[in-house]
Every structure is written in C-alpha cells, then in structure tokens.
Amino acid sequence: MKGVSKDNDLAVLQADLEAVVEWSDWNNMKLHQEKFEFLSHKAIDVRTEDQELLDHLPHMTEYLSYQTAAGLLESTDGARDLGINVRASLSWSTHIRIIWENDRKKVA
C-alpha cells in the first residue's frame, strides 16, 4: 500500500476520488457522497506506553482534506463498511467486540 508522502500525492488521491464519483455518475450508480468518511491508517509501531504520548501530537490526518460535491470528507478513527468495523490502527478488537456482543444477545 502506498502512503501519502508528498503534496502531489494528495492531489492524486483527490483526482482519483473525483474519477470514481464521475464513473459512478456515468454508469447511473448513485454514491451517497454525504456518507463518505476519511479514514487514515496510522502506520505507527510503538510500545503501548508511547502510544498515549503520540495521541497528543498532531498527525497528518489533521492536515489532509478531501472533498466531493457533497462537501469536505469527515475525518474519523473508525468506520463500518460491508459489515466490517475498521479502525485507523487496523486493530480487530472493535469488530470482534461487536460480534461477541451480538452473539451474546442471541444466546441470552
């Protein structure tokens, strides 16, 4: 997976987003652009005690912005898509917890 490392990368990603929206319009496939979210994977491999310190520092996601005709994409630390709960940290703990809670309700 390629990361965003230069200002030009931001423009390329914005152009790709616009191309996807244009393609979907051309093929009569409505995208709900007002539901789009911006999730950025934080490629940080550190010990747990260092993570708290890093959480207080500004991250690249605060400086990135993408938009569609519906407006600016909202930045988020997690999203649900096609039944999968994804976190910026790529941790499965949220997804597993939700599945476990749902199954526990069915058994009770």
C-alpha positions as CSV (number, residue, x, y, z in Angstrom):
1,M,0.0,0.0,0.0
2,K,1.4,3.4,-1.0
3,G,1.4,6.1,1.6
4,V,0.9,9.9,1.2
5,S,4.4,11.4,1.4
6,K,4.3,14.4,-0.8
7,D,1.8,17.2,-1.5
8,N,1.4,15.8,-5.0
9,D,0.1,12.6,-3.5
10,L,-2.8,14.5,-2.0
11,A,-3.7,15.9,-5.4
12,V,-3.5,12.4,-7.0
13,L,-5.8,10.9,-4.4
14,Q,-8.3,13.8,-4.8
15,A,-8.3,13.3,-8.5
16,D,-8.9,9.5,-8.0
17,L,-11.8,10.3,-5.7
18,E,-13.3,12.6,-8.4
19,A,-12.8,10.0,-11.1
20,V,-14.7,7.3,-9.0
21,V,-17.6,9.7,-8.5
22,E,-17.6,10.7,-12.2
23,W,-17.5,7.0,-13.2
24,S,-20.4,6.1,-10.9
25,D,-22.5,9.0,-12.2
26,W,-21.7,8.0,-15.8
27,N,-22.8,4.4,-15.0
28,N,-26.0,5.5,-13.2
29,M,-24.7,4.2,-9.9
30,K,-25.6,6.8,-7.2
31,L,-23.0,7.2,-4.5
32,H,-24.1,8.7,-1.2
33,Q,-21.3,11.2,-1.0
34,E,-22.7,12.7,2.2
35,K,-21.9,9.4,3.9
36,F,-18.2,9.4,2.7
37,E,-15.7,9.3,5.5
38,F,-11.9,9.8,5.5
39,L,-10.0,7.1,7.4
40,S,-6.3,7.3,7.6
41,H,-4.2,4.3,8.7
42,K,-1.7,5.4,11.3
43,A,1.4,3.3,10.5
44,I,2.9,3.6,14.0
45,D,4.5,0.5,15.5
46,V,5.4,1.5,19.1
47,R,5.1,0.2,22.6
48,T,1.7,0.9,24.4
49,E,3.1,3.5,26.8
50,D,4.4,5.5,23.8
51,Q,1.0,5.5,22.1
52,E,-0.5,7.8,24.7
53,L,2.2,10.4,24.1
54,L,1.8,10.1,20.3
55,D,-2.0,10.5,20.6
56,H,-1.4,14.1,21.8
57,L,0.8,15.0,18.9
58,P,-0.6,16.4,15.6
59,H,-0.9,13.7,13.0
60,M,-1.0,14.0,9.2
61,T,-4.8,13.5,9.2
62,E,-5.3,16.9,10.7
63,Y,-3.6,18.5,7.7
64,L,-5.2,16.3,5.0
65,S,-8.6,17.1,3.5
66,Y,-10.6,15.7,0.6
67,Q,-13.9,16.7,-0.8
68,T,-16.7,15.7,-3.1
69,A,-19.7,17.7,-4.4
70,A,-21.4,17.0,-1.0
71,G,-18.6,18.8,0.8
72,L,-15.5,18.1,2.9
73,L,-15.0,14.5,3.9
74,E,-15.2,14.0,7.7
75,S,-12.1,12.5,9.3
76,T,-12.7,9.5,11.5
77,D,-10.7,7.0,13.6
78,G,-13.0,4.1,12.6
79,A,-15.7,3.2,10.1
80,R,-18.1,0.4,9.3
81,D,-18.2,-0.9,5.7
82,L,-19.9,-4.0,4.4
83,G,-20.3,-5.3,7.9
84,I,-16.6,-4.9,8.8
85,N,-15.6,-2.4,11.5
86,V,-12.2,-0.9,10.6
87,R,-10.1,1.2,12.9
88,A,-7.2,3.5,11.8
89,S,-4.9,1.4,13.9
90,L,-6.0,-1.7,11.9
91,S,-7.0,-3.4,15.2
92,W,-9.7,-6.0,15.0
93,S,-10.7,-5.5,18.7
94,T,-13.7,-3.3,17.9
95,H,-15.0,-5.7,15.3
96,I,-14.5,-8.7,17.5
97,R,-16.2,-7.0,20.5
98,I,-19.3,-6.1,18.4
99,I,-19.6,-9.6,17.0
100,W,-19.2,-11.1,20.5
101,E,-21.9,-8.7,21.9
102,N,-24.3,-9.5,19.2
103,D,-23.8,-13.3,19.6
104,R,-24.2,-13.0,23.4
105,K,-27.5,-11.2,22.9
106,K,-28.7,-14.1,20.7
107,V,-27.8,-16.7,23.2
108,A,-29.4,-14.9,26.2
